[in-house]
């Protein structure tokens, strides 16, 4: 009887550990999904990888970020920023074309709001996990060159005259993300394996 009781207690302990780990796994996965759903990214693709086309891409980037209030509005949520951007796609294209024209380039510009996959990317001292995000995608010409991206909501982009890379403003991130989400973006190595498993399971379900 004593052996049976010990076996039952042992099994109960193991079950408790398993349930606890599953709950933690689901919680982290849910936080990841909420993080992705709360972010609106800006994605600019150059016509080609030539130095001239890459410089044109950066010029377009600078102007779009400089006029970000006009394009994205003073949004209080990702949904508001996305809605305003969708309403201003023609404005985005016009701004980009005008910027290109000023530098003697007549390439076409196409702006869309779309859901697209991003690899894991470092953003200053912030790491955005890989996955599908909503993005304002700006394609210049053939859009075959290297891209540039940043996060427009929360407003982590800065006037890009400073650096080619975006500024991972910790202060801004601290304001917009909760503690669990901040742990994800500041300590990505803790979650990489379990997030990969989470996304795989979701792909099977979908």
C-alpha positions as CSV (number, residue, x, y, z in Angstrom):
1,X,0.0,0.0,0.0
2,X,2.9,2.3,0.9
3,X,4.5,1.7,-2.5
4,X,1.2,2.4,-4.3
5,X,0.8,5.6,-2.4
6,X,4.3,6.7,-3.3
7,X,3.7,5.8,-6.9
8,X,0.5,7.8,-7.0
9,X,2.3,10.8,-5.4
10,X,5.1,10.5,-7.8
11,X,2.8,10.4,-10.8
12,X,0.9,13.3,-9.4
13,X,4.1,15.3,-9.1
14,X,5.1,14.5,-12.6
15,X,1.6,15.4,-13.9
16,X,1.8,18.7,-12.0
17,X,5.1,19.6,-13.6
18,X,3.9,18.7,-17.0
19,X,0.7,20.8,-16.6
20,X,2.8,23.7,-15.3
21,X,5.1,23.6,-18.2
22,X,2.2,23.4,-20.7
23,X,0.6,26.4,-19.1
24,X,3.8,28.3,-19.2
25,X,4.3,27.3,-22.9
26,X,0.8,28.4,-23.9
27,X,1.2,31.7,-21.9
28,X,4.5,32.5,-23.7
29,X,3.0,31.6,-27.1
30,X,0.0,33.8,-26.4
31,X,2.3,36.7,-25.5
32,X,4.2,36.2,-28.7
33,X,1.0,36.3,-30.8
34,X,-0.2,39.5,-29.0
35,X,3.2,41.1,-29.6
36,X,3.0,40.4,-33.3
37,X,-0.6,41.6,-33.5
38,X,0.3,44.9,-31.7
39,X,3.0,45.9,-34.2
40,X,2.8,47.7,-37.5
41,X,6.0,47.6,-39.5
42,X,7.3,49.7,-42.4
43,X,9.1,47.7,-45.2
44,X,10.8,49.4,-48.1
45,X,12.3,47.4,-50.9
46,X,14.9,49.0,-53.3
47,X,14.7,48.5,-57.0
48,X,18.0,46.6,-57.0
49,X,21.2,46.2,-54.9
50,X,23.1,48.8,-56.8
51,X,24.6,51.5,-54.6
52,X,22.5,54.1,-56.4
53,X,19.2,52.2,-55.9
54,X,20.1,51.5,-52.2
55,X,20.7,55.2,-51.7
56,X,17.4,56.0,-53.3
57,X,15.7,53.6,-50.9
58,X,17.3,55.3,-47.9
59,X,16.1,58.7,-49.3
60,X,12.6,57.5,-49.5
61,X,12.9,56.1,-46.0
62,X,14.1,59.4,-44.6
63,X,11.2,61.3,-46.0
64,X,8.5,58.8,-45.0
65,X,9.8,58.8,-41.5
66,X,10.0,62.6,-41.4
67,X,6.4,62.7,-42.5
68,X,5.2,59.8,-40.4
69,X,2.8,61.9,-38.3
70,X,1.0,62.9,-41.5
71,X,1.0,59.3,-42.9
72,X,0.3,57.3,-39.8
73,X,-1.4,59.8,-37.6
74,X,-1.1,60.0,-33.8
75,X,-2.4,56.5,-33.5
76,X,-3.3,55.1,-30.1
77,X,-3.3,51.5,-31.3
78,X,-1.9,49.4,-34.1
79,X,-5.3,49.2,-35.6
80,X,-5.6,53.0,-35.8
81,X,-2.1,53.2,-37.3
82,X,-2.9,50.5,-39.9
83,X,-6.2,52.2,-40.8
84,X,-4.6,55.6,-41.3
85,X,-1.8,54.1,-43.4
86,X,-4.3,52.2,-45.6
87,X,-6.1,55.5,-46.2
88,X,-2.9,57.2,-47.1
89,X,-1.3,54.7,-49.5
90,X,-1.6,57.1,-52.4
91,X,0.1,59.8,-50.3
92,X,2.9,57.4,-49.5
93,X,3.4,56.6,-53.1
94,X,3.3,60.3,-54.0
95,X,5.9,61.2,-51.4
96,X,8.1,58.4,-52.5
97,X,7.8,59.2,-56.2
98,X,8.5,62.9,-55.6
99,X,11.6,62.0,-53.5
100,X,12.8,59.8,-56.3
101,X,12.1,62.4,-59.0
102,X,14.1,65.0,-57.1
103,X,17.1,62.7,-57.6
104,X,16.5,62.1,-61.2
105,X,14.8,58.7,-60.8
106,X,11.5,57.8,-62.5
107,X,11.0,54.3,-61.0
108,X,7.4,53.3,-60.1
109,X,6.3,53.0,-56.5
110,X,3.7,50.7,-55.1
111,X,2.5,50.9,-51.4
112,X,0.3,48.3,-49.8
113,X,-0.7,47.2,-46.3
114,X,-0.2,43.4,-46.1
115,X,0.5,40.6,-43.7
116,X,4.0,39.2,-44.4
117,X,6.6,37.0,-42.8
118,X,9.7,38.6,-41.2
119,X,12.8,36.8,-40.0
120,X,14.0,37.5,-36.5
121,X,15.6,41.0,-36.7
122,X,17.5,43.1,-34.2
123,X,16.3,46.6,-33.8
124,X,18.9,48.4,-31.8
125,X,18.8,46.7,-28.4
126,X,15.5,45.1,-29.2
127,X,14.9,41.9,-31.1
128,X,11.6,41.4,-32.9
129,X,10.8,37.7,-33.1
130,X,10.3,36.0,-36.4
131,X,6.7,35.6,-37.7
132,X,3.9,37.2,-39.6
133,X,3.3,40.9,-39.0
134,X,1.2,43.6,-40.6
135,X,3.4,45.9,-42.7
136,X,3.2,48.9,-44.9
137,X,5.2,47.6,-47.8
138,X,6.7,50.1,-50.2
139,X,8.1,48.6,-53.4
140,X,10.4,50.8,-55.6
141,X,10.7,49.7,-59.2
142,X,11.4,46.0,-59.5
143,X,11.7,45.7,-55.7
144,X,14.6,43.2,-56.1
145,X,17.0,44.9,-53.8
146,X,17.7,44.6,-50.1
147,X,15.0,46.0,-47.9
148,X,14.9,48.3,-45.0
149,X,12.4,48.0,-42.2
150,X,11.4,49.5,-38.9
151,X,8.5,49.6,-36.5
152,X,6.0,52.4,-37.1
153,X,3.7,51.4,-34.3
154,X,4.7,51.5,-31.6
155,X,6.7,54.5,-32.9
156,X,10.2,53.1,-32.6
157,X,11.4,54.6,-35.9
158,X,13.5,57.8,-35.8
159,X,14.5,60.4,-38.3
160,X,16.8,58.2,-40.3
161,X,19.5,60.7,-40.9
162,X,21.3,59.3,-37.9
163,X,21.8,55.7,-38.8
164,X,20.8,53.2,-41.5
165,X,19.5,50.9,-38.8
166,X,16.4,51.7,-36.8
167,X,16.7,53.0,-33.3
168,X,15.6,50.4,-30.7
169,X,14.3,53.0,-28.2
170,X,14.1,51.1,-25.0
171,X,12.2,54.0,-23.4
172,X,9.5,53.8,-26.1
173,X,9.3,50.0,-26.0
174,X,8.9,50.2,-22.2
175,X,6.0,52.5,-22.6
176,X,4.1,50.3,-25.2
177,X,4.9,46.7,-24.3
178,X,3.9,44.8,-21.1
179,X,6.5,43.1,-18.9
180,X,6.1,39.7,-20.6
181,X,6.5,41.2,-24.0
182,X,9.5,43.2,-23.0
183,X,11.2,40.1,-21.7
184,X,10.6,38.5,-25.1
185,X,12.2,41.4,-27.1
186,X,15.0,42.0,-24.6
187,X,15.9,38.3,-24.0
188,X,15.0,36.5,-27.2
189,X,17.4,33.5,-26.6
190,X,15.2,32.4,-23.7
191,X,12.2,31.8,-26.0
192,X,13.6,30.9,-29.4
193,X,13.1,27.1,-29.2
194,X,9.7,27.2,-27.6
195,X,8.4,29.9,-30.1
196,X,9.6,27.7,-33.0
197,X,7.6,24.8,-31.5
198,X,4.6,27.0,-30.9
199,X,4.6,28.3,-34.5
200,X,5.0,24.7,-35.8
201,X,2.0,23.5,-33.8
202,X,-0.1,26.4,-35.0
203,X,0.8,25.7,-38.6
204,X,-0.5,22.2,-38.2
205,X,-3.7,23.4,-36.6
206,X,-4.2,26.1,-39.3
